[in-house]
Amino acid sequence: MFGFNKRRRGRPNVRARKTEDDGDTAPAPDAPKPVEKKADKEKSKVGSEKKKTSKLSFQEEEVAPEQEFKVKKSSMSRKLAREKEREKSKKIKDYVGPMSPEHEPSPPPPPQIHDQFPQHSVLPPSTSSIPDAYTIHQARKKRELARLQQQSDYIPVKEDERRGGGGTGMDSDDEEEGRVEMRVHTEDLTEMGEEMEESECVQWEEEQLRKGALTSAVVPDNIPSQPVSVAVEIQQQQQGTLSRDYIPQNIPPTLSLSEIRNRLTQEVKTFEQDAQECDGRVETSDKALAVCKDKIAEEEKSIERLSSAFQFYQEMRCYLNDYLQLISVKVDQISGLEDRVLELFANQSLSDKEIRGKYSALTEEGSQLMSDVREEFCSSRAVREMFVKWKKEQPESYKDAYISQCLPRVMTPLINLEMAGWNPLLENSASFEEFPWFLDLVGVGNAELLQDLVQTALIPKVTSVVERCWRPGVLAQSERLVDLVKLISEDYGAEGSEWERLNQAILYKVKQSVSQIAEGGGSVSECTGLLHAILLWDGVTAGVRGIALQSLLSERILPELEELRSEPSTVEVVEGVIKSIPSQWFDETHVMVPELKGFAGYLARLANKLGSSEQRSYKTAYKRVKSMLLRMHAIDLLKSK
C-alpha cells in the first residue's frame, strides 16, 4: 500500500539539482530525450517490482482498487457546467496574457463580497472551504508557467512522475536494498479517509441543492423567469468570481405603495366579511343556546312528572304480570266449573231436589276458587279500578296501549267465575244485570266497557246455555230465553261474532226439535205447542218463521187436521193453532200472510162443512171458524166456497 525507500548508510539520497553555483543551466524545454530514457528505465523497474512480493506494507493482504464514485448529471447540470467553463476560460485568457520570464505572475486576490445578495437571490453564499475547479486550474496553470520559465523556486516534475508512472525520484541502489517494513496506525488513516469522504459528500450535496434551487426556485407570477445566465452569475458570485460592484440582471421590481395599499385594503375587506359571517354565526348560536336553555328548563320541570309516571308504569307492569300468571292457572279451573254446572242443568234424569243439592255444592266450590288470591286480583271490580287509575293518571298512554280494547278480555275470566252457576232458563233466576260486575260498571258509567263485556262474557255464556240446556218445546224456557235475547239485542247491540254464534245455536235447536217431533209422531197438540214456542222467536232470530210455518204447520200440523172429522170439537184444535200464531201478524196488516194460505183454505173448507148442518152446535162452530178467517184476512175464501 504505502512504502518508503530505505536510505543507505553513509550515502545521502538526495535529488540531484543543478544550481547557478555549479555553473550549469537547466535543460531547455524542447529537449525531452533524457526524460524519455529515464521514463523507459523507470517503467522497466516498475514492471520488475510488480513481480516481487511486497515487504513494506501495513497488511499482508492485497488492497482492492478503489472504485470511483460517479454522479449522474442532468441536462441542466451539464448546461450550467458548460456555461461556467466558458466564463472561466474567458477569465483565464484575460488573466494570463503575455508573460515575461523575469516577472512571476501573482494570482489575483480573491474577490470579497461585502454586499448582500439581491432580494430575489436563489442560493446563499457558499460556506465550503474546498477550492473549486477554477482555483485548482489557476494553481496548476501557474505552476506550469513557472516550470516553463525555469524559475528557481519551483522544482520540475518529471514527465513519468506527473503522469503517474510510479517513479519515486530515488536512485536504483535504494530500490535494490528492498523495503523497510513499517507499521502505522490504521485507525488514523481510517479517520482521514472518513473525513475526506465526508467533505466530498458535503460538497456534492451542496452542488445538488444549488442545482435544485436553480431549477425549482419560486418566482412571482408577474416576474419573468430568470435565464440560465442569471443563475450562472449567482453561482459565480457565490464562488467569489464576481467583482464587488457586480449588479445582477433581471431582478424583479419591488411593489409600489399603491399596490401595497390595494392589497392591504383587499385583505381588510376580506377580514371584515369574515368578521360579519362570524357575527352571524355567533348570533345564530346565541339563539340556539337560548332555545336549548328553555328546553332544559322545561325538561327539568317534567322530571318529577316523568319520575312518577315511570314509577306508575313499573307498578302496572308488576301487577299485570302477576294477574296474567294468576289467570293462566285459574282459567282452566273456572272453565271446568262452568262445564259441570251446565251438565247438571242438562241432565233431565235428576229430580229437582238432586239438582238443587249439586248446584249448591258447585256454587260453594266457585266461591272458594279464589280464596288463595289477594283481594286486588280476585274480583272484577279490583281489576277495573287499577285500569281506571291508569286512565286517570296517564290518559295518553292508556289510549296508546289500547287498554279499552284489551280490558274486556282481561276481565272476562273473573266475570265467568261470578256467573258460573247462572242459568237464565230456570224460574226465578237472577238477571245478569243484578250481578256485581254489571252493577259496578253501571255505577261508574262506563257504558262502552259494559257493552264490550256483554259481547265477550255474557253472550258466550247464553250460547252455552242454549246449546246444552235449552229445550225449545218447553214454553217457559223459550219465553225466558226470548226475553233475555231481546234485552241483549235492544240494549247492548246485536252484532259481532258472538251474537252470530248465538243465533246459529237457536236455529239449530229449533230445527232439531222439529225433526224430533216429526220422527216421534207427536200429536197435533204437541206440534201446536212447539209451533207456539218457536214462533216466539219471530222478529228476534231470523229464519225461525220459515221453519215454523213450512216445516211444522204445513208439513206436520195440516195433514193431521185433515184427518179429523168436521165436528165442533175440531174447532177447538184449530183455535189452538190460531192462538200460537203471533197476533201482530193479523193486526199490523190487512193482507193475508202468504205462509198461512194453506191453513186458511183448510179453515174455509171446515166452515162450509159446519154451515151445511142444521144443528145448533154446528152453527155455533161455523161462526167461530168464520171469525178466524176474518182475523186472518181470508174471508173471501169462505164466500167462494
Order of alpha helices (4+ residues) and beta strands (2+ residues): alpha-alpha-alpha-alpha-alpha-alpha-alpha-alpha-alpha-alpha-alpha-alpha-alpha-alpha-alpha-alpha-alpha-alpha-alpha-alpha-alpha-alpha-alpha-alpha-alpha
